[in-house]
Amino acid sequence: MGFKDLRGFMGFLEKKGELRRVKTEVDSELEITEIVDRIVKSGGPALLFERVKGLEIPVVSNLFGSYNRMAWALGRESFGELENIISGAVPRLPKTLGEGLKSLFKLALVSRIKPKIVKNAPCQEIVLEGEEVDLSRLPVLKCWPQDAGRFITLPLVTTKDPETGHQNIGMYRMQIFDRQTTGMHWQIHHDGAQNFRKSDPNKPFEVAVALGADPATIYSATAPLPHGLDELIFSGFLRGEPVEVVKAKAVDLHVPANAEMILEGYVLHAEERLEGPFGDHTGYYSLADEYPVFHVKAITMRKNPIYPATVVGKPPMEDCYMGKATERIFLPLIKAVLPEVKDIDLPLEGVFHNCVIVSIKKGFPKHAFKTMNALWSLGQMMFSKFIVVVDEHVNVHDYSEVAWRVFNNVDPKRDCLLSKGPLDVLDHSSPTPYHGHKMGIDATRKWPEEGHSREWPDEISMDEKIRELVDERWAEYGLG
């Protein structure tokens, strides 16, 4: 089960009763956000707003806002299947995450699922250039009261590495400045920013932004792939077939052929503008800062396009389910690199860079500290502000049990590891941007070799025969 385009996925969801059409006229400024926020938090469906005040293009949101919809988006029947996607494809255990993904990508190339170039594409049925380019015609949302303006929130930003020629797709919010310019919020650690820094400072840096690609490609733009590995190949792997791409009209980049619309243009090295604030996925406003300006030279689109938007804010929101998909998909690679790891949970409240809970098979004193340091060295895991380590039999997804272990098993002086390193740019608690302090908490059972000379008590557990007896006689007790 895979989807060629966004419309195919929407049609599938509608048949499943997982997409609702809102026919009442709604405002793209704040009103849509309030509706979507209530629906996401109540576990509701995807929403297609057919009548947006003052505009002709409809808005779809909350496409990924449940475990079921996230699994279907990636061509799987259930969320539990996501953990087997990579482990079933990589032929041998990798020594590093990058090696594992490169093995996957070699397999993808052999399987002929690299992007397929086409000459004619739905995303180019309408071509707007010059004075016809007008971003105010798009139903871009203003989500929260203190937002600096309207922000594109689900863009697939395509750039090219000037050294290798390889394309990259990332997802970076874009504030609408006027009819033909936006902000380009690519953060310092991300691939788009790296490609930009490597480019000729005296030439415009070409960028293309796809809006409304197929769901697997939208997700792939958020996946933590190592630099140089093509998101479109990863999307093709997830879909089981190549992503069709077409040469953009105004820039030398290839874009998803079946997207709803494409923004084509450039960014200049010598130009920045104040961007933000923006109500972010942390649940707080990310503050205003200077970012590059994206100049739109052309807009291409389907006839009767649909504009996709996500709303981020206090969790749980739609992006939480995308993050949970990443947790499950990439867990086998983490376990291959760190064999002691049994399971990992990224709590929604930690917004995916503030907290990691990991269970390990403990093999030597201070093994938990080794695991913390190893996780901080793995790609975007470097942003993890808190890492909590528990024993292998602990259910990392049961936050009550994890809290019980932490509150009972930890001696703060002995079992807490303070470290320094990179932090997500959105972390407002650090006194410095981009980096700060982190903490690891060892909540495992302590050994004498770790300085715990006292006897460690056994956990309370009922005799198994008594449990079986009570199970058998439960109906006799009349307790329901």
C-alpha positions in Angstrom: 0.0 0.0 0.0 1.6 3.2 -1.2 0.4 6.5 -2.5 1.5 8.3 -5.6 0.3 11.7 -4.4 -1.4 13.6 -1.7 -4.8 13.2 -3.2 -4.5 9.5 -3.3 -3.8 9.5 0.4 -6.7 11.9 1.1 -9.1 9.7 -0.8 -7.9 6.6 1.1 -8.5 8.4 4.4 -11.9 9.6 3.4 -13.0 6.1 2.6 -11.7 5.0 6.0 -13.7 7.8 7.7 -10.5 9.5 8.7 -10.9 12.7 6.7 -13.7 15.2 7.3 -14.6 18.0 4.9 -15.4 21.4 6.6 -17.7 23.3 4.2 -18.3 26.3 6.5 -16.1 29.3 5.6 -13.2 29.6 7.9 -10.4 32.2 8.4 -6.7 31.2 7.8 -5.8 33.6 10.6 -6.0 31.8 13.9 -9.5 30.1 13.3 -8.2 27.1 11.4 -5.5 26.6 14.0 -8.0 26.5 16.9 -10.1 24.0 15.0 -7.2 21.8 14.2 -5.7 22.0 17.7 -9.0 20.8 19.2 -9.3 18.0 16.7 -5.7 16.7 17.1 -5.9 16.6 20.9 -9.2 14.8 20.8 -7.8 12.1 18.4 -9.9 13.3 15.5 -9.5 13.0 11.7 -7.7 14.8 9.0 -9.5 18.0 8.0 -10.1 19.5 4.5 -11.2 23.1 4.8 -13.0 23.7 1.5 -13.8 27.4 1.9 -11.1 29.6 3.2 -12.1 33.3 3.7 -11.0 35.5 0.8 -9.1 32.7 -1.0 -9.8 30.0 -3.6 -7.4 27.2 -2.5 -8.6 24.7 0.1 -6.4 23.7 3.1 -5.8 20.2 4.4 -4.4 19.5 7.8 -3.8 16.8 10.4 -3.1 14.2 7.8 -0.6 12.4 10.0 -2.3 13.1 13.4 -2.8 9.5 14.6 -0.8 6.3 14.9 -3.0 4.7 12.2 -2.8 7.5 9.7 1.0 7.7 10.2 1.4 4.0 9.4 -0.9 4.3 6.4 1.0 7.3 5.1 4.1 5.1 5.0 2.3 2.2 3.3 1.9 0.0 6.4 -1.3 -1.4 7.9 -0.3 -0.8 11.5 2.1 1.4 13.5 3.8 -1.7 14.9 5.1 -2.6 11.5 7.3 0.5 11.3 10.0 -1.0 13.4 10.6 -3.7 10.8 11.0 -1.4 7.8 14.8 -1.0 8.0 15.7 -4.1 9.9 14.1 -6.2 7.2 16.1 -4.5 4.4 19.6 -4.0 5.8 21.5 -7.2 5.0 23.9 -7.1 7.9 24.4 -5.2 11.2 26.1 -1.9 10.6 28.9 -0.4 12.7 27.4 3.1 12.4 24.0 4.6 11.6 25.4 6.0 8.4 26.8 2.7 7.3 23.4 1.1 7.9 21.5 3.6 5.9 24.1 3.5 3.1 23.5 -0.3 2.9 19.8 0.5 2.7 20.3 3.0 0.0 22.5 0.6 -2.1 19.7 -1.9 -1.8 17.3 0.8 -2.9 19.4 1.6 -6.0 19.6 -2.1 -6.9 15.9 -2.4 -6.5 15.4 0.5 -8.9 13.6 2.8 -6.6 15.8 5.8 -7.1 13.8 8.9 -8.4 12.3 8.6 -11.8 12.6 11.7 -14.0 9.6 12.5 -16.1 9.0 15.3 -18.7 5.4 16.2 -17.9 4.1 16.6 -14.4 0.9 17.5 -12.7 2.8 20.0 -10.5 3.4 22.1 -13.6 -0.1 22.3 -15.1 -0.1 26.0 -14.2 3.0 28.1 -14.4 3.2 31.6 -12.8 6.2 33.8 -13.3 7.2 37.5 -12.9 4.4 39.7 -11.7 2.0 36.7 -11.6 3.9 35.4 -8.6 1.8 36.3 -5.6 2.1 34.4 -2.3 -0.9 36.2 -0.9 -3.1 33.9 -3.1 -2.0 30.9 -1.0 -4.0 30.1 2.2 -0.9 30.2 4.4 -1.9 30.1 8.1 -1.2 32.5 10.9 -1.4 30.0 13.7 -0.9 31.7 17.0 -1.6 35.3 18.2 2.0 36.3 18.7 3.2 34.9 15.4 5.0 37.5 13.3 2.8 36.7 10.3 1.7 33.8 8.1 4.1 30.7 8.0 4.3 27.9 5.5 4.6 24.9 7.9 4.8 21.8 5.7 7.4 22.8 3.0 9.8 20.3 1.3 12.8 22.6 0.8 15.0 21.3 -1.9 18.7 22.4 -2.2 21.8 21.0 -3.9 25.2 20.3 -2.3 27.5 22.4 -4.5 30.4 20.0 -3.9 28.7 16.7 -4.7 25.7 17.8 -6.8 23.4 15.7 -4.5 20.0 17.1 -3.7 18.6 17.4 -0.2 15.1 17.9 1.1 14.5 19.4 4.5 11.5 20.9 6.3 12.1 24.5 7.4 9.3 26.9 8.2 8.9 29.9 5.9 7.4 33.2 7.0 5.6 35.1 4.3 7.2 38.6 4.0 5.4 39.9 1.0 4.0 38.8 -2.4 7.4 37.3 -3.6 9.6 36.7 -0.6 9.7 34.5 2.5 12.0 33.7 5.4 14.1 30.6 5.1 14.4 29.2 8.6 17.1 26.5 8.0 18.9 26.1 11.3 22.6 25.9 11.6 22.8 22.1 12.1 20.6 21.2 9.1 21.6 20.1 5.6 20.0 23.0 3.8 22.0 25.5 5.8 25.2 23.4 5.2 24.6 23.4 1.5 24.0 27.1 1.5 27.2 27.8 3.5 29.2 25.8 1.0 27.8 27.6 -2.1 29.4 30.5 -3.9 28.8 33.6 -1.8 28.7 35.8 -4.9 25.9 33.9 -6.7 22.2 33.3 -5.9 21.7 29.9 -4.2 18.8 28.1 -5.9 16.0 26.6 -3.9 12.7 24.8 -4.7 10.0 24.2 -2.3 7.4 21.5 -2.8 4.0 21.8 -1.1 1.7 18.7 -1.0 3.9 15.8 -2.1 2.9 12.2 -1.4 2.8 11.4 2.3 6.0 9.2 2.3 8.0 12.0 0.8 6.6 14.6 3.2 7.7 12.3 6.1 11.1 11.7 4.5 11.9 15.4 4.6 11.7 15.1 8.4 13.7 11.9 8.8 17.2 12.2 10.5 19.2 10.9 7.5 23.0 11.4 7.4 24.1 14.3 5.1 24.4 13.2 1.5 21.7 10.5 1.6 18.8 11.3 -0.7 15.4 11.7 1.0 13.7 10.8 -2.3 15.4 7.4 -2.4 14.3 6.9 1.2 10.8 7.9 0.2 10.9 5.5 -2.7 12.1 2.7 -0.3 9.1 3.4 2.0 6.7 3.5 -0.9 8.1 0.5 -2.7 8.3 2.4 -6.0 10.3 5.4 -7.3 9.2 9.0 -6.6 8.6 10.7 -9.9 10.5 14.0 -10.3 10.5 16.7 -12.9 13.0 19.5 -13.7 11.9 22.7 -12.2 11.0 25.6 -14.5 13.2 28.4 -13.1 16.0 26.6 -11.1 18.3 23.7 -11.8 16.6 21.3 -9.3 14.3 18.3 -9.6 11.1 18.4 -7.7 8.3 15.8 -6.9 6.3 15.7 -10.0 3.0 14.9 -8.3 3.1 17.7 -5.7 0.3 20.2 -5.4 2.6 23.2 -6.0 6.2 24.2 -6.3 7.8 27.5 -5.2 11.0 28.2 -7.2 13.6 30.8 -6.5 16.8 31.7 -4.7 18.5 32.9 -1.5 21.3 35.5 -1.4 24.3 35.2 1.0 24.4 39.0 1.8 20.7 39.2 2.7 19.0 38.4 6.0 15.8 39.6 7.6 14.2 39.4 11.0 12.1 36.2 11.1 9.7 35.2 13.8 8.5 34.9 16.5 6.6 31.7 15.8 4.5 29.4 18.0 6.7 26.3 17.7 6.4 22.6 18.4 8.0 23.1 21.9 4.7 24.7 23.0 6.6 28.1 23.3 7.2 30.9 20.8 10.6 30.6 19.2 12.0 34.1 19.3 12.7 36.4 16.4 16.2 36.1 14.8 17.9 36.9 11.5 17.5 34.4 8.7 18.1 34.3 4.9 15.4 35.6 2.5 13.9 33.3 -0.1 12.9 35.1 -3.4 10.2 33.3 -5.4 10.8 33.6 -9.1 8.0 31.1 -10.2 5.1 29.2 -8.8 3.9 26.0 -10.6 0.9 24.1 -9.5 -1.8 21.6 -10.3 -5.1 22.7 -11.6 -7.3 23.2 -8.5 -4.5 22.7 -6.0 -4.8 21.8 -2.3 -2.6 23.6 0.2 -1.2 21.3 3.0 -0.5 22.8 6.5 0.4 21.4 9.8 -0.2 23.2 13.1 2.5 22.9 15.8 2.1 23.9 19.4 1.8 22.3 22.8 1.9 18.5 22.4 0.4 16.3 21.4 0.1 17.7 17.9 0.4 16.2 14.4 4.2 16.4 14.3 4.3 14.2 17.4 3.2 11.2 15.4 5.8 11.9 12.7 8.4 11.9 15.5 7.1 8.6 16.9 7.4 7.1 13.5 11.0 8.1 13.4 11.5 6.6 16.9 10.2 3.2 15.7 11.8 3.2 12.2 15.3 4.0 13.3 15.3 2.0 16.6 16.8 -1.1 14.8 19.8 0.9 13.6 20.4 2.2 17.1 20.2 -1.3 18.5 22.6 -2.5 15.8 25.2 0.1 16.7 24.5 -0.2 20.5 23.7 -3.9 21.1 22.9 -3.2 24.8 19.9 -1.1 23.9 16.6 -2.9 24.2 14.1 -0.2 23.6 13.8 3.6 23.4 11.0 6.1 24.0 10.9 9.8 23.1 8.1 11.2 25.2 5.8 13.7 23.4 6.3 16.1 26.2 10.0 16.2 25.5 9.3 17.3 21.9 11.8 14.8 20.6 15.0 16.6 21.6 14.5 17.2 25.3 14.1 13.6 26.7 15.1 10.0 25.8 14.2 7.0 27.9 16.3 3.9 27.0 16.4 0.4 28.5 19.6 -1.6 28.4 21.0 -5.0 29.1 23.5 -3.9 31.7 26.8 -5.7 31.3 29.4 -3.8 33.4 29.6 -1.1 36.0 28.6 2.4 34.7 27.2 0.8 31.5 24.4 3.4 31.7 26.9 6.2 31.4 28.6 4.6 28.4 25.1 4.4 26.7 24.4 8.0 27.4 27.6 9.2 25.8 27.1 6.9 22.9 23.6 8.2 22.2 24.8 11.8 22.4 27.2 10.9 19.6 24.5 9.6 17.2 23.3 12.2 14.7 20.4 14.2 15.9 20.5 12.4 19.3 23.2 15.0 20.1 20.3 17.4 20.9 18.9 15.2 23.7 18.9 17.2 26.9 17.9 14.4 29.3 18.6 10.7 28.9 17.1 8.3 31.4 18.5 4.8 31.4 16.6 1.8 33.0 17.1 -1.9 33.1 16.1 -4.1 30.2 12.9 -5.5 31.8 11.5 -2.0 32.3 8.8 -0.8 29.9 10.2 2.5 28.6 6.7 3.4 27.3 5.1 3.3 30.7 6.0 6.7 32.1 4.6 5.9 35.5 6.9 2.9 35.8 9.9 4.9 34.6 9.2 7.7 37.1 8.9 5.1 39.9 12.4 3.7 38.9 13.9 7.2 38.8 12.5 8.3 42.1 13.5 5.1 43.9 16.7 4.0 42.2 18.7 7.2 41.8 21.2 8.7 44.1 21.6 12.2 42.6 25.3 12.6 43.2 26.3 9.2 42.1 23.9 8.5 39.3 23.6 11.8 37.4 26.0 12.6 34.6 26.3 16.3 33.5 27.7 16.9 30.1 28.0 19.8 27.5 27.3 19.8 23.9 25.0 20.9 21.0 21.4 21.6 21.8 18.5 22.2 19.4 18.3 25.9 18.4 14.7 26.0 19.8 15.8 25.2 23.3 15.1 28.4 25.1 16.3 27.2 28.5 20.0 27.3 27.7 21.8 30.5 28.4 23.6 30.2 25.1 22.1 29.4 21.7 23.0 26.1 19.9 24.8 24.5 22.9 24.5 24.0 26.6 24.3 21.4 29.4 22.8 18.0 29.4 22.0 15.4 32.0 22.0 11.6 32.0 20.1 9.8 34.8 21.1 6.2 35.6 18.0 4.5 37.1 19.3 1.0 36.7 19.8 -1.4 39.7 23.1 -0.5 41.2 26.0 -2.9 41.6 28.6 -3.0 44.4 31.3 -2.2 41.8 29.4 1.1 41.2 29.9 2.2 44.8 26.7 0.8 46.2 27.9 -1.3 49.2 24.4 -1.8 50.7 22.2 -4.7 49.8 19.8 -3.9 46.9 16.2 -5.0 47.8 14.1 -7.2 45.6 11.1 -5.8 43.9 7.7 -6.9 45.3 6.1 -9.5 43.1 3.4 -12.1 43.8 4.0 -15.8 43.6 3.2 -16.9 40.1 1.0 -19.9 41.3 -1.2 -17.5 43.3 -1.5 -15.2 40.3 -2.7 -18.2 38.2 -5.1 -19.3 40.9 -6.7 -15.9 41.1 -6.9 -15.7 37.3 -8.8 -19.0 37.3 -11.2 -18.0 40.1 -11.7 -14.4 39.2 -15.3 -14.9 38.0 -16.1 -16.5 41.4 -15.3 -13.4 43.3 -18.1 -11.4 41.7 -15.8 -8.5 41.1 -16.5 -8.0 37.4 
